[in-house]
Amino acid sequence: KFIGICNRAFKTATPFKYITDNAKATLLLKDKATGQVLFTLPDVELKKGFVYSVWAKGLNATTVDTQKISLKVSAH
């Protein structure tokens, strides 16, 4: 199931997206200008009745592991 959240500027929030059924999703972080996938987080379990925060961090052009792009998910 596709739940699209697109074109978010740095330090901005998205509108809420409601999940009506339990689902497993793959989260993609894409470069807005090129469409290139910068990071993939596969098999994220999303369960009905939870609130999730998803955020991206890191730099695209770095060789330092602790500074590389990643996505994080927290369930509340």
C-alpha atoms as an extended CHARMM CRD file, in Angstrom:
* protein
*
        76  EXT
         1         1  LYS       CA              0.0000000000        0.0000000000        0.0000000000  PROA      1               0.0000000000
         2         2  PHE       CA              1.3980000000        3.3960000000       -0.9800000000  PROA      2               0.0000000000
         3         3  ILE       CA              1.1800000000        6.2240000000        1.5290000000  PROA      3               0.0000000000
         4         4  GLY       CA              2.8170000000        9.1830000000       -0.1640000000  PROA      4               0.0000000000
         5         5  ILE       CA              4.3500000000       12.0870000000        1.6670000000  PROA      5               0.0000000000
         6         6  CYS       CA              6.1600000000       14.2910000000       -0.8030000000  PROA      6               0.0000000000
         7         7  ASN       CA              8.1820000000       17.4610000000       -1.1240000000  PROA      7               0.0000000000
         8         8  ARG       CA              8.8270000000       18.3420000000        2.4960000000  PROA      8               0.0000000000
         9         9  ALA       CA             11.3030000000       21.1150000000        3.2360000000  PROA      9               0.0000000000
        10        10  PHE       CA             13.9130000000       20.8190000000        5.9810000000  PROA      10              0.0000000000
        11        11  LYS       CA             12.4030000000       21.1590000000        9.4680000000  PROA      11              0.0000000000
        12        12  THR       CA              8.7930000000       20.8850000000        8.3160000000  PROA      12              0.0000000000
        13        13  ALA       CA              6.1000000000       18.4500000000        9.3910000000  PROA      13              0.0000000000
        14        14  THR       CA              3.6780000000       16.5230000000        7.2180000000  PROA      14              0.0000000000
        15        15  PRO       CA             -0.0470000000       16.1500000000        7.5870000000  PROA      15              0.0000000000
        16        16  PHE       CA             -1.1650000000       13.0100000000        9.4020000000  PROA      16              0.0000000000
        17        17  LYS       CA             -1.7970000000        9.8830000000        7.3380000000  PROA      17              0.0000000000
        18        18  TYR       CA             -4.2440000000        7.3720000000        8.8050000000  PROA      18              0.0000000000
        19        19  ILE       CA             -3.5490000000        3.6460000000        8.7030000000  PROA      19              0.0000000000
        20        20  THR       CA             -6.7760000000        1.6550000000        8.6170000000  PROA      20              0.0000000000
        21        21  ASP       CA             -5.2410000000       -1.8450000000        8.7010000000  PROA      21              0.0000000000
        22        22  ASN       CA             -2.0120000000       -3.4160000000        9.8940000000  PROA      22              0.0000000000
        23        23  ALA       CA              0.5510000000       -3.1750000000        7.1150000000  PROA      23              0.0000000000
        24        24  LYS       CA              4.1690000000       -3.7800000000        6.2630000000  PROA      24              0.0000000000
        25        25  ALA       CA              5.7390000000       -0.9500000000        4.2890000000  PROA      25              0.0000000000
        26        26  THR       CA              9.0210000000        0.0030000000        2.6820000000  PROA      26              0.0000000000
        27        27  LEU       CA              9.9470000000        3.6260000000        3.3550000000  PROA      27              0.0000000000
        28        28  LEU       CA             11.9140000000        5.5020000000        0.6980000000  PROA      28              0.0000000000
        29        29  LEU       CA             13.7280000000        8.8030000000        0.9960000000  PROA      29              0.0000000000
        30        30  LYS       CA             14.1170000000       10.3780000000       -2.4510000000  PROA      30              0.0000000000
        31        31  ASP       CA             15.9900000000       13.3730000000       -3.8020000000  PROA      31              0.0000000000
        32        32  LYS       CA             13.3310000000       15.8780000000       -4.8990000000  PROA      32              0.0000000000
        33        33  ALA       CA             15.3590000000       17.1610000000       -7.8700000000  PROA      33              0.0000000000
        34        34  THR       CA             16.4610000000       13.8220000000       -9.3520000000  PROA      34              0.0000000000
        35        35  GLY       CA             14.0160000000       11.2670000000       -7.9500000000  PROA      35              0.0000000000
        36        36  GLN       CA             17.0000000000        9.1510000000       -6.8740000000  PROA      36              0.0000000000
        37        37  VAL       CA             16.3490000000        6.9200000000       -3.8620000000  PROA      37              0.0000000000
        38        38  LEU       CA             18.7910000000        8.0370000000       -1.1620000000  PROA      38              0.0000000000
        39        39  PHE       CA             17.7370000000        5.6050000000        1.5630000000  PROA      39              0.0000000000
        40        40  THR       CA             15.4420000000        2.5930000000        1.8870000000  PROA      40              0.0000000000
        41        41  LEU       CA             14.0020000000        1.2340000000        5.1320000000  PROA      41              0.0000000000
        42        42  PRO       CA             12.3130000000       -2.1010000000        4.2840000000  PROA      42              0.0000000000
        43        43  ASP       CA              9.7090000000       -4.1240000000        6.1850000000  PROA      43              0.0000000000
        44        44  VAL       CA              8.4490000000       -1.4330000000        8.5600000000  PROA      44              0.0000000000
        45        45  GLU       CA              5.4710000000       -2.8540000000       10.4730000000  PROA      45              0.0000000000
        46        46  LEU       CA              2.6730000000       -0.3210000000       10.8570000000  PROA      46              0.0000000000
        47        47  LYS       CA             -0.1440000000       -1.3120000000       13.1950000000  PROA      47              0.0000000000
        48        48  LYS       CA             -3.6370000000        0.0920000000       13.4530000000  PROA      48              0.0000000000
        49        49  GLY       CA             -4.1380000000        2.1850000000       16.5900000000  PROA      49              0.0000000000
        50        50  PHE       CA             -0.5680000000        3.4820000000       16.8430000000  PROA      50              0.0000000000
        51        51  VAL       CA              0.8710000000        6.8840000000       16.0210000000  PROA      51              0.0000000000
        52        52  TYR       CA              4.2150000000        6.8420000000       14.2120000000  PROA      52              0.0000000000
        53        53  SER       CA              6.8850000000        9.4760000000       13.8330000000  PROA      53              0.0000000000
        54        54  VAL       CA              9.1740000000        9.0390000000       10.8300000000  PROA      54              0.0000000000
        55        55  TRP       CA             12.1660000000       11.2830000000       10.3760000000  PROA      55              0.0000000000
        56        56  ALA       CA             15.2100000000       11.5190000000        8.1640000000  PROA      56              0.0000000000
        57        57  LYS       CA             18.6760000000       12.5440000000        9.2440000000  PROA      57              0.0000000000
        58        58  GLY       CA             22.1360000000       12.7280000000        7.7610000000  PROA      58              0.0000000000
        59        59  LEU       CA             24.0810000000       13.9610000000        4.7830000000  PROA      59              0.0000000000
        60        60  ASN       CA             23.9490000000       12.6500000000        1.2380000000  PROA      60              0.0000000000
        61        61  ALA       CA             27.5840000000       13.2720000000        0.2900000000  PROA      61              0.0000000000
        62        62  THR       CA             29.6200000000       11.9250000000        3.1970000000  PROA      62              0.0000000000
        63        63  THR       CA             31.8710000000        8.9620000000        3.8450000000  PROA      63              0.0000000000
        64        64  VAL       CA             31.5470000000        9.2250000000        7.6370000000  PROA      64              0.0000000000
        65        65  ASP       CA             29.2120000000        6.4130000000        8.7480000000  PROA      65              0.0000000000
        66        66  THR       CA             27.7120000000        8.3620000000       11.6610000000  PROA      66              0.0000000000
        67        67  GLN       CA             26.7430000000       11.2080000000        9.2860000000  PROA      67              0.0000000000
        68        68  LYS       CA             25.1490000000        9.1230000000        6.5070000000  PROA      68              0.0000000000
        69        69  ILE       CA             21.4620000000        9.3920000000        5.6350000000  PROA      69              0.0000000000
        70        70  SER       CA             19.0220000000        7.2170000000        7.5310000000  PROA      70              0.0000000000
        71        71  LEU       CA             15.3370000000        7.0020000000        8.3690000000  PROA      71              0.0000000000
        72        72  LYS       CA             14.0460000000        6.3660000000       11.8720000000  PROA      72              0.0000000000
        73        73  VAL       CA             10.5760000000        5.2640000000       12.9850000000  PROA      73              0.0000000000
        74        74  SER       CA              9.1150000000        5.5920000000       16.4780000000  PROA      74              0.0000000000
        75        75  ALA       CA              5.7660000000        4.1490000000       17.5630000000  PROA      75              0.0000000000
        76        76  HSD       CA              3.7350000000        5.9830000000       20.1870000000  PROA      76              0.0000000000
